[in-house]
Amino acid sequence: FSILLGFSLVIRLNLIFIIIPIFLWIVVFKFQIKKFFIVLLGVTLALIIGLIIDTIYYNEFHPSKNFVTLTYWNFFYWNIIRGRMADFGGRPFWWYISEISIKLAPVLSIFFIISLIFFWIKKPFNLFTWITFFSLIILSIFSHKEIRYVFPIYIFAPFFISYFFMFSP
């Protein structure tokens, strides 16, 4: 499990906004020092393998040369610290909710939003709540928003919609 989380970061680094809530949930609700370090070790191992692959294809590893091959650091530094994401335009914090209802699957998306909020209220300590709620909050903080950033949340749409229809009053 932990190596898959790490490789998901290697493949698409912005999934860190999904993986951080998973780590937080593990720490808050399922904390066992041994399991925590196993997960941390797996993610770290996958990130190191990704760094080695980057080094092979860049034909160099020079952390002293402006972190050229440290793709994880470059993503974080340029997009978050330097604010490069904001150069592509900004949207208000509520933009994802309106865009999900319009662009992803217009009628089904309305059920998704309602069922998502319903699930958050009914199951506040569930792992799926932590993944979707905190990811949406984190993504909404950044000024640059694209609908593709919420695809990892929208993958759970069938789960939330079926839960809503099974357990709603």
Residue frames as a rotation matrix with the C-alpha (Angstrom) as fourth column:
PHE 1
0.565 0.825 0.000 0.00
0.825 -0.565 0.000 0.00
0.000 0.000 -1.000 0.00
SER 2
0.562 -0.375 -0.738 2.68
0.164 -0.823 0.543 2.49
-0.811 -0.426 -0.401 1.00
ILE 3
-0.585 -0.782 0.216 4.80
0.350 -0.002 0.937 1.85
-0.732 0.623 0.275 -2.08
LEU 4
-0.166 0.615 0.771 1.72
0.975 -0.016 0.222 2.48
0.149 0.788 -0.597 -4.25
LEU 5
0.801 0.403 -0.442 1.19
0.504 -0.853 0.136 5.80
-0.322 -0.332 -0.887 -2.47
GLY 6
0.068 -0.882 -0.466 4.82
0.052 -0.463 0.885 6.68
-0.996 -0.085 0.014 -3.14
PHE 7
-0.690 -0.328 0.646 4.67
0.607 0.225 0.762 5.69
-0.395 0.918 0.044 -6.80
SER 8
0.365 0.855 0.369 1.50
0.930 -0.355 -0.098 7.72
0.047 0.379 -0.924 -7.23
LEU 9
0.687 -0.217 -0.693 3.54
0.106 -0.914 0.392 10.72
-0.718 -0.343 -0.605 -6.06
VAL 10
-0.435 -0.894 0.107 6.31
0.189 0.025 0.982 9.85
-0.881 0.447 0.158 -8.51
ILE 11
-0.474 0.307 0.825 3.85
0.877 0.243 0.414 9.66
-0.073 0.920 -0.384 -11.39
ARG 12
0.088 0.573 0.815 1.68
0.440 -0.756 0.484 12.65
0.894 0.316 -0.318 -10.47
LEU 13
-0.740 -0.610 -0.284 3.09
0.497 -0.210 -0.842 14.83
0.454 -0.764 0.459 -7.74
ASN 14
-0.631 0.530 0.567 -0.05
-0.604 -0.794 0.071 16.85
0.487 -0.297 0.821 -7.13
LEU 15
0.278 0.682 -0.676 -1.60
0.049 0.693 0.719 13.69
0.959 -0.234 0.159 -5.63
ILE 16
-0.758 -0.577 -0.304 0.23
0.377 -0.007 -0.926 14.77
0.532 -0.817 0.223 -2.50
PHE 17
-0.681 0.569 0.461 -2.97
-0.692 -0.706 -0.150 16.64
0.240 -0.421 0.875 -1.65
ILE 18
0.496 0.780 -0.381 -4.71
-0.557 0.623 0.550 13.25
0.666 -0.060 0.743 -1.43
ILE 19
0.131 -0.534 -0.835 -1.87
0.398 0.800 -0.449 11.43
0.908 -0.273 0.317 0.28
ILE 20
-0.793 -0.409 0.452 -1.41
-0.188 -0.541 -0.819 13.98
0.580 -0.735 0.352 3.08
PRO 21
-0.003 0.838 0.546 -5.00
-0.966 -0.143 0.214 13.44
0.258 -0.527 0.810 4.33
ILE 22
0.628 0.157 -0.762 -4.40
-0.104 0.988 0.117 9.66
0.771 0.006 0.637 4.23
PHE 23
-0.401 -0.851 -0.339 -1.33
0.382 0.181 -0.906 10.12
0.833 -0.493 0.253 6.44
LEU 24
-0.675 0.192 0.712 -3.25
-0.613 -0.682 -0.398 12.42
0.410 -0.706 0.578 8.78
TRP 25
0.436 0.899 -0.037 -6.07
-0.767 0.393 0.507 9.89
0.470 -0.192 0.861 9.07
ILE 26
0.361 -0.393 -0.846 -3.61
0.284 0.910 -0.301 7.10
0.888 -0.132 0.440 9.84
VAL 27
-0.711 -0.694 0.109 -1.92
0.150 -0.301 -0.942 9.22
0.687 -0.654 0.318 12.51
VAL 28
-0.520 0.554 0.650 -5.16
-0.799 -0.584 -0.141 10.38
0.301 -0.593 0.747 14.14
PHE 29
0.404 0.893 0.200 -7.27
-0.913 0.379 0.151 7.20
0.059 -0.244 0.968 14.03
LYS 30
0.967 -0.033 -0.252 -5.02
0.001 0.992 -0.126 4.21
0.254 0.122 0.959 13.40
PHE 31
0.391 -0.896 0.210 -1.74
-0.789 -0.444 -0.424 5.31
0.473 0.000 -0.881 14.89
GLN 32
0.905 -0.390 0.171 0.70
0.221 0.772 0.596 2.52
-0.365 -0.501 0.785 15.52
ILE 33
0.412 -0.807 -0.423 4.33
-0.589 -0.590 0.552 3.53
-0.695 0.022 -0.718 15.42
LYS 34
-0.409 -0.590 0.696 5.38
0.106 0.727 0.678 0.39
-0.906 0.352 -0.235 13.55
LYS 35
0.192 0.576 0.795 2.74
0.891 0.238 -0.388 0.74
-0.412 0.782 -0.467 10.81
PHE 36
0.892 0.122 -0.434 3.40
0.014 -0.970 -0.243 4.46
-0.451 0.211 -0.867 10.50
PHE 37
0.053 -0.965 -0.258 7.09
-0.597 -0.237 0.766 3.89
-0.800 0.114 -0.589 9.86
ILE 38
-0.374 -0.106 0.921 6.34
0.512 0.805 0.300 1.07
-0.774 0.584 -0.246 7.42
VAL 39
0.644 0.661 0.386 4.11
0.713 -0.333 -0.617 3.41
-0.279 0.673 -0.685 5.40
LEU 40
0.776 -0.417 -0.473 6.69
-0.371 -0.908 0.193 6.18
-0.510 0.026 -0.860 5.63
LEU 41
-0.242 -0.912 0.332 9.43
-0.229 0.387 0.893 3.80
-0.943 0.140 -0.302 4.53
GLY 42
-0.065 0.300 0.952 7.41
0.797 0.590 -0.131 2.58
-0.601 0.750 -0.277 1.53
VAL 43
0.910 0.414 0.028 6.64
0.362 -0.760 -0.540 6.10
-0.202 0.501 -0.841 0.34
THR 44
0.490 -0.809 -0.324 10.26
-0.559 -0.577 0.595 7.17
-0.669 -0.110 -0.735 0.84
LEU 45
-0.311 -0.601 0.737 11.52
0.177 0.725 0.666 4.11
-0.934 0.337 -0.119 -1.05
ALA 46
0.330 0.521 0.787 9.21
0.881 0.129 -0.455 4.84
-0.339 0.844 -0.417 -3.99
LEU 47
0.966 0.003 -0.257 10.30
-0.050 -0.979 -0.199 8.49
-0.252 0.205 -0.946 -4.04
ILE 48
0.091 -0.996 -0.002 13.97
-0.460 -0.044 0.887 7.44
-0.883 -0.080 -0.462 -4.05
ILE 49
-0.229 -0.100 0.968 13.30
0.648 0.727 0.228 5.04
-0.727 0.680 -0.102 -6.94
GLY 50
0.750 0.564 0.347 11.62
0.643 -0.495 -0.585 7.91
-0.158 0.661 -0.734 -8.80
LEU 51
0.735 -0.561 -0.382 14.60
-0.430 -0.820 0.376 10.14
-0.525 -0.112 -0.844 -8.10
ILE 52
-0.247 -0.834 0.493 16.96
-0.028 0.515 0.857 7.47
-0.969 0.198 -0.151 -9.45
ILE 53
0.111 0.368 0.923 14.87
0.903 0.350 -0.248 7.16
-0.414 0.862 -0.293 -12.61
ASP 54
0.969 0.217 -0.115 14.88
0.169 -0.928 -0.333 10.96
-0.179 0.303 -0.936 -13.02
THR 55
0.336 -0.927 -0.167 18.65
-0.467 -0.319 0.825 10.94
-0.818 -0.199 -0.540 -12.54
ILE 56
-0.259 -0.397 0.881 19.10
0.492 0.731 0.474 8.28
-0.831 0.556 0.006 -15.22
TYR 57
0.331 0.486 0.809 17.02
0.939 -0.080 -0.335 10.19
-0.098 0.870 -0.483 -17.76
TYR 58
0.987 -0.079 -0.140 18.52
-0.081 -0.997 -0.007 13.58
-0.139 0.018 -0.990 -16.90
ASN 59
0.561 -0.822 -0.100 21.99
0.487 0.425 -0.763 11.95
0.670 0.379 0.638 -17.09
GLU 60
-0.518 -0.758 0.396 23.05
0.034 -0.481 -0.876 13.79
0.855 -0.440 0.275 -13.96
PHE 61
0.557 0.610 -0.564 22.38
0.696 0.027 0.717 14.29
0.453 -0.792 -0.409 -10.29
HIS 62
-0.606 -0.754 0.254 23.48
0.530 -0.620 -0.578 17.69
0.594 -0.215 0.775 -9.06
PRO 63
0.362 0.774 -0.520 21.57
0.920 -0.208 0.332 18.86
0.148 -0.599 -0.787 -6.03
SER 64
-0.171 -0.509 -0.844 24.00
0.625 -0.718 0.306 21.76
-0.762 -0.475 0.441 -5.80
LYS 65
-0.973 -0.153 0.174 23.04
0.229 -0.528 0.818 23.05
-0.033 0.835 0.549 -9.27
ASN 66
-0.662 0.749 0.024 19.71
-0.749 -0.662 -0.023 24.61
-0.002 -0.034 0.999 -8.34
PHE 67
-0.360 0.525 0.771 18.15
-0.291 0.723 -0.627 21.22
-0.886 -0.450 -0.108 -7.65
VAL 68
-0.514 0.107 -0.851 18.01
-0.856 -0.122 0.502 20.41
-0.051 0.987 0.154 -11.36
THR 69
-0.625 0.211 -0.751 17.05
-0.232 0.869 0.437 16.75
0.745 0.448 -0.494 -10.98
LEU 70
-0.913 0.357 -0.196 15.02
0.314 0.312 -0.897 16.96
-0.259 -0.880 -0.397 -7.79
THR 71
-0.676 0.675 0.296 11.64
0.195 -0.224 0.955 17.03
0.711 0.703 0.020 -9.52
TYR 72
0.130 0.748 -0.650 9.71
0.915 0.161 0.369 16.85
0.381 -0.643 -0.664 -6.25
TRP 73
-0.230 -0.309 -0.923 11.46
0.701 -0.711 0.063 19.90
-0.675 -0.632 0.380 -4.90
ASN 74
-0.982 -0.166 0.095 11.14
0.181 -0.645 0.743 21.73
-0.062 0.746 0.663 -8.24
PHE 75
-0.305 0.944 0.123 7.38
0.564 0.075 0.822 21.14
0.767 0.320 -0.556 -8.34
PHE 76
0.341 0.420 -0.841 6.96
0.940 -0.183 0.289 22.38
-0.033 -0.889 -0.457 -4.79
TYR 77
-0.422 -0.626 -0.656 9.36
0.613 -0.730 0.302 25.30
-0.668 -0.274 0.692 -5.14
TRP 78
-0.988 -0.051 0.148 8.11
0.149 -0.598 0.788 26.69
0.049 0.800 0.598 -8.45
ASN 79
-0.372 0.923 0.097 4.39
0.357 0.046 0.933 26.04
0.857 0.381 -0.347 -8.05
ILE 80
0.489 0.594 -0.638 3.85
0.793 0.002 0.609 26.61
0.363 -0.804 -0.470 -4.34
ILE 81
0.052 -0.542 -0.839 6.67
0.791 -0.490 0.366 28.78
-0.609 -0.683 0.403 -2.99
ARG 82
-0.876 -0.470 -0.110 7.28
0.294 -0.699 0.651 30.90
-0.383 0.538 0.751 -6.09
GLY 83
-0.158 0.936 -0.316 3.55
-0.051 -0.327 -0.944 30.98
-0.986 -0.133 0.100 -6.89
ARG 84
-0.922 -0.269 -0.277 3.88
-0.280 -0.027 0.960 29.92
-0.266 0.963 -0.050 -10.53
MET 85
-0.600 0.766 0.229 0.43
0.790 0.613 0.018 28.33
-0.127 0.192 -0.973 -10.40
ALA 86
0.106 0.670 -0.735 -1.12
0.475 -0.684 -0.554 31.75
-0.874 -0.290 -0.391 -9.91
ASP 87
-0.641 -0.424 -0.639 0.37
-0.323 -0.607 0.726 32.88
-0.696 0.672 0.253 -13.23
PHE 88
-0.948 0.296 0.117 -2.18
0.265 0.534 0.803 30.69
0.175 0.792 -0.584 -15.01
GLY 89
-0.322 0.863 0.388 -5.15
-0.301 -0.482 0.823 32.54
0.898 0.148 0.415 -13.61
GLY 90
-0.996 0.002 0.084 -7.13
-0.082 0.201 -0.976 32.50
-0.019 -0.980 -0.200 -10.40
ARG 91
-0.227 0.962 -0.149 -10.57
0.076 0.170 0.982 31.44
0.971 0.212 -0.111 -9.34
PRO 92
0.006 0.291 0.957 -12.58
-0.907 -0.401 0.128 31.89
0.421 -0.869 0.261 -6.12
PHE 93
-0.755 -0.411 0.511 -12.46
-0.629 0.675 -0.385 29.19
-0.187 -0.612 -0.768 -3.43
TRP 94
-0.067 0.835 0.547 -15.95
-0.321 0.501 -0.804 27.87
-0.945 -0.229 0.235 -4.28
TRP 95
-0.115 -0.011 -0.993 -15.15
-0.976 -0.187 0.115 27.38
-0.187 0.982 0.011 -7.98
TYR 96
-0.937 -0.317 -0.148 -14.76
-0.341 0.921 0.188 23.59
0.077 0.227 -0.971 -7.76
ILE 97
-0.564 0.788 0.245 -18.29
0.234 0.438 -0.868 23.06
-0.792 -0.432 -0.432 -6.47
SER 98
0.297 0.715 -0.633 -19.86
-0.464 -0.471 -0.750 25.03
-0.834 0.517 0.192 -9.30
GLU 99
-0.186 -0.450 -0.874 -17.62
-0.982 0.072 0.172 23.51
-0.015 0.890 -0.455 -11.96
ILE 100
-0.944 -0.091 0.318 -18.19
-0.131 0.986 -0.107 19.95
-0.304 -0.143 -0.942 -10.79
SER 101
-0.173 0.970 0.169 -21.93
0.208 0.203 -0.957 20.44
-0.963 -0.131 -0.237 -11.16
ILE 102
0.499 0.374 -0.782 -21.58
-0.581 -0.526 -0.621 21.94
-0.643 0.764 -0.045 -14.64
LYS 103
0.127 -0.595 -0.794 -18.70
-0.990 -0.028 -0.137 20.17
0.059 0.803 -0.593 -16.36
LEU 104
-0.723 -0.567 0.395 -18.12
-0.598 0.800 0.053 16.67
-0.346 -0.198 -0.917 -15.01
ALA 105
-0.795 0.606 -0.026 -21.54
0.488 0.664 0.566 15.09
0.361 0.437 -0.824 -15.51
PRO 106
-0.699 0.356 0.621 -24.22
-0.333 -0.929 0.158 17.76
0.633 -0.096 0.768 -15.17
VAL 107
0.381 0.913 0.146 -27.13
-0.569 0.107 0.815 15.84
0.729 -0.393 0.561 -13.62
LEU 108
0.577 -0.222 -0.786 -25.09
0.497 0.859 0.122 13.15
0.649 -0.461 0.606 -11.91
SER 109
-0.490 -0.862 0.133 -22.69
0.453 -0.382 -0.806 15.74
0.745 -0.335 0.577 -10.50
ILE 110
-0.170 0.512 0.842 -25.44
-0.677 -0.682 0.277 17.43
0.716 -0.523 0.462 -8.53
PHE 111
0.866 0.438 -0.242 -26.18
-0.176 0.719 0.672 14.08
0.468 -0.540 0.700 -6.88
PHE 112
0.189 -0.891 -0.413 -22.47
0.674 0.424 -0.606 13.69
0.714 -0.163 0.680 -6.31
ILE 113
-0.577 -0.418 0.702 -22.12
-0.113 -0.810 -0.576 17.03
0.809 -0.411 0.420 -4.51
ILE 114
0.271 0.769 0.579 -25.20
-0.802 -0.152 0.578 16.39
0.533 -0.621 0.575 -2.36
SER 115
0.890 0.084 -0.449 -24.12
0.085 0.935 0.345 12.85
0.448 -0.345 0.824 -1.53
LEU 116
-0.109 -0.992 -0.061 -20.57
0.480 0.001 -0.877 13.99
0.871 -0.125 0.476 -0.83
ILE 117
-0.494 -0.002 0.869 -21.75
-0.561 -0.764 -0.320 16.54
0.664 -0.646 0.376 1.73
PHE 118
0.618 0.778 0.114 -24.21
-0.646 0.420 0.637 13.99
0.448 -0.467 0.762 3.15
PHE 119
0.605 -0.471 -0.642 -21.40
0.444 0.869 -0.220 11.47
0.661 -0.152 0.735 3.62
TRP 120
-0.453 -0.811 0.370 -19.15
0.145 -0.476 -0.867 14.07
0.880 -0.339 0.334 5.25
ILE 121
-0.158 0.486 0.859 -21.85
-0.853 -0.506 0.130 14.87
0.498 -0.712 0.494 7.78
LYS 122
0.808 0.586 -0.068 -22.79
-0.495 0.737 0.460 11.24
0.320 -0.338 0.885 8.47
LYS 123
0.800 -0.577 -0.165 -19.25
0.598 0.788 0.146 9.82
0.046 -0.216 0.975 8.57
PRO 124
0.896 -0.423 0.138 -16.83
-0.410 -0.905 -0.112 12.57
0.172 0.044 -0.984 9.68
PHE 125
0.269 -0.838 0.475 -14.14
-0.714 0.157 0.683 10.11
-0.647 -0.523 -0.556 10.83
ASN 126
0.773 0.067 0.631 -14.17
0.293 0.844 -0.449 7.88
-0.563 0.532 0.632 7.76
LEU 127
-0.272 -0.956 0.112 -11.07
0.487 -0.036 0.873 7.68
-0.830 0.292 0.475 5.58
PHE 128
-0.246 0.238 0.940 -13.05
0.954 -0.112 0.278 8.69
0.171 0.965 -0.199 2.48
THR 129
0.847 0.523 -0.091 -14.26
0.529 -0.816 0.232 11.82
0.047 -0.245 -0.968 4.27
TRP 130
0.444 -0.755 -0.483 -10.71
0.139 -0.475 0.869 12.79
-0.885 -0.453 -0.106 5.14
ILE 131
-0.455 -0.634 0.625 -9.42
0.709 0.167 0.685 12.12
-0.539 0.755 0.374 1.64
THR 132
-0.090 0.495 0.864 -12.15
0.916 -0.300 0.268 14.06
0.392 0.815 -0.427 -0.17
PHE 133
0.843 0.496 -0.211 -12.88
0.537 -0.749 0.387 16.85
0.034 -0.439 -0.898 2.31
PHE 134
0.441 -0.736 -0.514 -9.31
0.171 -0.493 0.853 17.85
-0.881 -0.464 -0.092 3.07
SER 135
-0.467 -0.584 0.664 -8.20
0.764 0.111 0.636 17.43
-0.445 0.804 0.394 -0.53
LEU 136
0.215 0.635 0.742 -10.98
0.870 -0.470 0.151 19.72
0.444 0.613 -0.653 -1.71
ILE 137
0.904 0.060 -0.423 -10.12
0.312 -0.768 0.559 22.25
-0.291 -0.637 -0.714 1.00
ILE 138
0.015 -0.988 -0.151 -6.41
0.352 -0.136 0.926 22.17
-0.936 -0.067 0.345 0.13
LEU 139
-0.466 -0.168 0.868 -7.09
0.879 0.019 0.476 22.47
-0.097 0.986 0.139 -3.61
SER 140
0.534 0.767 0.355 -9.53
0.779 -0.610 0.146 25.33
0.329 0.198 -0.923 -3.01
ILE 141
0.541 -0.406 -0.737 -6.86
0.421 -0.628 0.655 27.33
-0.728 -0.664 -0.169 -1.18
PHE 142
-0.566 -0.805 0.177 -4.73
0.529 -0.190 0.827 27.68
-0.633 0.561 0.533 -4.32
SER 143
-0.141 0.523 -0.841 -5.83
-0.420 -0.801 -0.427 30.43
-0.896 0.293 0.333 -6.67
HIS 144
-0.492 -0.067 -0.868 -5.20
-0.862 0.174 0.476 28.40
0.119 0.983 -0.143 -9.83
LYS 145
-0.197 0.529 0.826 -7.87
-0.363 0.743 -0.562 25.76
-0.911 -0.411 0.045 -10.24
GLU 146
-0.549 0.118 -0.827 -8.53
-0.789 0.255 0.560 23.21
0.277 0.960 -0.047 -12.96
ILE 147
0.480 0.860 0.172 -11.26
-0.875 0.454 0.167 20.61
0.065 -0.231 0.971 -12.99
ARG 148
0.403 -0.380 -0.832 -8.69
-0.179 0.859 -0.479 17.86
0.898 0.342 0.278 -13.57
TYR 149
-0.627 -0.676 0.388 -7.33
-0.490 -0.045 -0.871 18.39
0.606 -0.736 -0.303 -10.07
VAL 150
-0.252 0.607 0.753 -10.55
-0.903 0.133 -0.409 17.01
-0.349 -0.783 0.515 -8.55
PHE 151
0.158 0.274 -0.949 -10.62
-0.711 0.698 0.083 13.85
0.685 0.661 0.305 -10.69
PRO 152
-0.739 -0.444 -0.506 -9.11
-0.017 0.763 -0.646 11.80
0.673 -0.469 -0.572 -7.83
ILE 153
-0.809 0.544 0.223 -12.06
-0.356 -0.151 -0.922 12.91
-0.468 -0.825 0.316 -5.69
TYR 154
-0.016 0.863 -0.505 -14.63
-0.985 -0.100 -0.139 12.33
-0.170 0.496 0.852 -8.43
ILE 155
-0.594 -0.260 -0.761 -13.47
-0.452 0.890 0.049 8.73
0.665 0.373 -0.647 -8.75
PHE 156
-0.972 0.206 -0.109 -15.38
0.204 0.521 -0.829 8.07
-0.114 -0.829 -0.548 -5.53
ALA 157
-0.637 0.764 -0.100 -18.66
-0.767 -0.615 0.182 9.41
0.078 0.193 0.978 -6.99
PRO 158
-0.117 0.655 -0.746 -20.34
-0.286 0.697 0.657 5.98
0.951 0.290 0.105 -7.35
PHE 159
-0.583 -0.169 -0.795 -19.51
0.635 0.515 -0.575 5.18
0.507 -0.840 -0.192 -3.73
PHE 160
-0.960 0.179 -0.214 -20.94
0.019 -0.725 -0.688 8.45
-0.278 -0.665 0.693 -2.37
ILE 161
-0.500 0.821 -0.278 -24.04
-0.806 -0.323 0.495 8.41
0.317 0.472 0.823 -4.56
SER 162
-0.144 0.446 -0.883 -24.86
0.049 0.895 0.444 4.80
0.988 0.020 -0.151 -3.66
TYR 163
-0.768 -0.155 -0.621 -24.30
0.611 0.110 -0.784 5.56
0.190 -0.982 0.010 0.03
PHE 164
-0.891 0.452 -0.036 -26.65
-0.432 -0.869 -0.241 8.54
-0.140 -0.199 0.970 -0.22
PHE 165
-0.213 0.874 -0.436 -29.45
-0.761 0.132 0.635 6.50
0.613 0.467 0.637 -1.81
MET 166
-0.231 0.092 -0.969 -29.00
0.328 0.945 0.011 3.64
0.916 -0.315 -0.248 0.64
PHE 167
-0.425 -0.088 -0.901 -28.91
0.896 0.100 -0.433 5.67
0.128 -0.991 0.036 3.85
SER 168
-0.933 0.159 0.323 -30.74
-0.159 -0.987 0.029 8.92
0.324 -0.024 0.946 3.20
PRO 169
-0.715 0.695 0.082 -34.03
0.015 0.132 -0.991 9.49
-0.699 -0.707 -0.105 4.98
